Amino acid sequence: MNHFNYKNQQLFAEDVSVSDIINQHGT
């Protein structure tokens, strides 16, 4: 099962934007 998908040209992991995760937690 793939938990990653694209919405509006942004990568999401289980409906959470990956860029939001990076902004909150760093890389």
VOSENU-961978 format. One line per field, with one value per residue: residue number from 1; residue in three letters; x, y, z of N, C-alpha, C in turn. Coordinates in nm, 2 decimals. Atoms other than C-alpha are relative to their C-alpha. Example, Ala and Ser with C-alpha at 12.3 -4.5 7.8 and 13.67 -1.06 7.14 Angstrom:
% VOSENU-961978
n: (1_2)
res: (ALA_SER)
n.c1: (0.09_-0.09)
n.c2: (-0.12_-0.11)
n.c3: (0.00_0.00)
ca.c1: (1.23_1.37)
ca.c2: (-0.45_-0.11)
ca.c3: (0.78_0.71)
c.c1: (0.09_-0.08)
c.c2: (0.12_0.11)
c.c3: (0.00_0.08)
END
This chain:
% VOSENU-961978
n: (1_2_3_4_5_6_7_8_9_10_11_12_13_14_15_16_17_18_19_20_21_22_23_24_25_26_27)
res: (MET_ASN_HIS_PHE_ASN_TYR_LYS_ASN_GLN_GLN_LEU_PHE_ALA_GLU_ASP_VAL_SER_VAL_SER_ASP_ILE_ILE_ASN_GLN_HIS_GLY_THR)
n.c1: (0.09_-0.08_0.05_-0.04_0.07_-0.02_0.11_-0.04_-0.14_-0.07_0.00_0.06_-0.01_0.12_0.07_-0.08_-0.09_-0.14_-0.07_0.04_-0.08_-0.14_0.00_0.03_-0.10_-0.13_-0.03)
n.c2: (-0.12_-0.12_-0.10_-0.12_-0.05_-0.14_-0.09_-0.13_0.00_0.01_0.14_0.02_0.13_0.03_-0.13_-0.11_-0.05_0.03_-0.13_-0.04_0.08_-0.05_-0.13_0.02_0.09_-0.01_0.12)
n.c3: (0.00_0.01_-0.09_0.05_0.12_0.03_0.01_0.04_0.02_-0.13_-0.05_-0.12_-0.07_-0.07_-0.01_-0.06_0.10_-0.03_-0.03_-0.13_-0.09_0.00_-0.06_-0.15_-0.06_0.06_0.08)
ca.c1: (0.00_0.14_0.09_0.25_0.06_0.06_-0.20_-0.17_0.19_0.29_0.39_0.18_0.23_-0.10_-0.27_0.00_0.21_0.57_0.69_0.48_0.66_1.00_0.91_0.80_1.08_1.37_1.55)
ca.c2: (0.00_0.34_0.60_0.87_1.07_1.40_1.67_2.00_1.91_1.86_1.53_1.41_1.12_0.99_1.33_1.53_1.75_1.64_2.00_2.07_1.78_1.91_2.27_2.14_1.88_1.97_1.72)
ca.c3: (0.00_-0.10_0.17_-0.04_-0.30_-0.48_-0.44_-0.62_-0.72_-0.35_-0.20_0.08_0.33_0.46_0.39_0.56_0.33_0.33_0.32_0.63_0.81_0.70_0.81_1.16_1.22_0.99_0.78)
c.c1: (0.09_-0.07_0.04_-0.08_0.02_-0.14_0.05_0.15_0.08_-0.01_-0.06_0.02_-0.12_-0.08_0.07_0.11_0.14_0.08_-0.04_0.08_0.14_0.01_-0.01_0.12_0.14_0.03_0.11)
c.c2: (0.12_0.11_0.14_0.03_0.14_0.06_0.14_0.01_0.00_-0.15_-0.01_-0.14_-0.01_0.13_0.11_0.05_-0.02_0.13_0.05_-0.08_0.05_0.14_-0.02_-0.07_0.01_-0.13_-0.08)
c.c3: (0.00_0.08_-0.05_-0.13_-0.03_-0.01_-0.04_-0.02_0.13_0.04_0.14_0.05_0.09_0.03_0.07_-0.10_0.05_0.03_0.13_0.11_0.01_0.07_0.16_0.06_-0.06_-0.07_0.07)
END
